[in-house]
Every structure is written in C-alpha cells, then in structure tokens.
Amino acid sequence: MPTILLTGATGYIASHTWLSLLSSGFEVLGVDDFSNSSPLVLDRLRELCGTRPVFERLDVTDRVAMHALFARHRIDAVVHFAAFKAVGDSTARPLAYYRNNVGGLLSVCDVMQANGCKRIVFSSSATVYGDPPSLPIREDSPLAATNPYGQTKLMGETMLRDLGAADAAWQTGCLRYFNPVGAHESGRIGEDPRGTPNNLMPFVAQVAVGRRPHLSVFGRDWPTIDGTGVRDYIHVCDLADGHVAALRRLLDTAGCFTVNLGTGQGNSVLEVVNAYARASGREVPVQFAPRRPGDIAACYADPLLAQQLLCWRAKHDLARMCADSWRWQSLNPEGFQ
Ligand code: UFG
C-alpha cells in the first residue's frame, strides 16, 4: 500500500485522518513539531490502532531535516496539515503565519520535487471565500481573504495551482474545509485548543463541562433564521474520510482539483448550543455580545463537486457531532493529559 506523509500529524484534523488512513490500509508516516499539539496524541493513536504510529519530530520549514526524512522513507504522497490557524492571532503576528504557512508549504513542495514525489493534499479553508455573494458556496465563487491567515491559505492554493500548470506530473488536491467539529467516537482523541478556544464548539464544550461559566454569542442581529451566525459544521471523521477520498483520486487520476468539504447544511449558533445541551444533558448558559469583528452572517458549502470528484459525502449530523464532542470533552475535561 502507498505510504502517506502527514505533516502537522498530531493536530486535530490530522490525527483523525491518520486513523482513517490506517483503517483504509495506507501506511502512514507522521511528522510534527508539537508547536500546537501534544505528544500524548501518539499514545492514544497507538491504543486505537494497536500498532506504534511511525512518527518523527520535525519542523517542516527545516529543509535539511525534510530532505533527510525523504531519504529514509519511500513517500508516495503528502497531506500537508502543518499550519497556524487562528484568525485573530494571524492579524497580530502576520509574519509568523506567512513564515509557517506559506514558507512551510514552499519547503515541503521543494523537498518533494527534489525527491520525485509530486502528489499533495493541502488543507485549505472556506475562509478563502471571504463574505460570499451567494449561498451555498460553490468552488467557483469569488475568492477574497480578509485576514493574514486567509491570505496564507489563498497563497498556498495559488502555489499549488501554478505548480500543476508548470508540470503535469504534479497532482494537487486543495480541500476547503468548512467548520470541523466533533471527535473520534472512542472519545480518546479530539480537539484540544490551547488557552481560550476561538471556535464555537470547543467553547460550548468547555461551558458544558463547567470550565467556563457561559458562552458569549457574537451578534443576535445577523440576517439569519434566529439572528445568530450560520455555519456549515462538519464531523471531523467525515473530514478525515474526505482526505482518504482525495488521496485515492490523486493516486488514480492525473491532474489537480479544489473542492469544498462541507455538509451543505447551515446551522446557527443557537441551534448548535441547543443540540449540545441535548447531547450532553448539561446547561449551556449564553450571553449575547456584540458582533465579532470580521465575522459574516452565513457560510455553507455546495458539496456537489466533492461528491462527483471524490465519491465522498459527509454522513454525520449535528446531533452526532455534539455527542462525539461531548464524549471527548467529558472523558478528557482538561484535554490531553
Ligand atoms: N461564535 C460565538 N461565540 C464564540 C465563538 C464563535 O458566537 O465564542 C460564533 C461566531 O460568531 C460564528 C460561529 O460561532 O457565527 C462560528 O464561529 P467559529 O469561530 O467557530 O468559526 P468561523 O466560521 O468564524 O471560522 C472558522 C475557523 C476559520 C476558518 C473558517 C472557515 O476558525 O479558521 O471557519 O469558514 F477559516
């Protein structure tokens, strides 16, 4: 079976993808520098898959280490997850984002090219659509990054598009994630944000488990069903399976593609809060607060292209996302320890 290199392998989405790849029969080699994840993820993966994960600690911007890695392993394709991902942080530390996200991808592609490995799946984001003119969002919707994080994702996509145009041997898949949530059904791996969570579901989870007193709901006057922001939440295990489908396509079919990975379904903040309260049996107190700068009213995918190109579609509903998030949160109230 092909060997897949995962960068940023101990992160939230990557660790779930690691399990999906192993259960689909792929060999996996993971690398991470643990700048935003815990080494304990490796113990949990070992427990879940019954074998020791093949892993090396390294920073993808370290080209010497990356060349040495390629010299030691036969690598058939790369899934490049390693990146910083907090929108607010990116506006405060833009250079760190350009260095890590753009510089990291450049380093990975340079080393791949030098070693004759030309298949890559890239973690992009629905953030590349900015404030979309119409919904649901198709892949040909206008692109407009509104912060440095979004810019780094757009630049990454552009780099891969240009690479595919220059050399038909390159096969690239850009996956525009909508809002990944939930956790593996075992409750052994999940999202473990450092400090105060930026994103809705991990914040709600910490309120439900008693780590925080209430959720601040950012805005109740958006033009949506109940005045709160609407997003396309997708179960992280569905997203992980989307990566397996993307790799299968790259291994089978020449060319490059860019697809949305979403459910096509939008849910408001209050719908998420209510679903979480039902799944957990806990109260989730809310306080209404002003709109968060840079937020948009609604964002949800047209998932048709991924269905057509990858034969993939999301299977899990919001109730399941909340139930799995809650299992992870309640079994690991302080995250990986
Ligand atoms: N929200 C709250 N309170 C909170 C956190 C979030 O009300 O404490 C609201 C937001 O205002 C928004 C919704 O919950 O309406 C979702 O917010 P998230 O921060 O969870 O997600 P975003 O859609 O804003 O952003 C996420 C990622 C980005 C990514 C984008 C892609 O954080 O990295 O999805 O669409 F680019």
Boltz pocket constraint, residues with backbone or C-beta under 6 A from the ligand:
constraints:
  - pocket:
      binder: B
      contacts: [[A, 85], [A, 86], [A, 87], [A, 125], [A, 126], [A, 127], [A, 128], [A, 177], [A, 178], [A, 179], [A, 197], [A, 198], [A, 199], [A, 200], [A, 201], [A, 203], [A, 215], [A, 216], [A, 217], [A, 218], [A, 219], [A, 228], [A, 229], [A, 230], [A, 231], [A, 269], [A, 292], [A, 295], [A, 296], [A, 297], [A, 299]]
      max_distance: 6.0
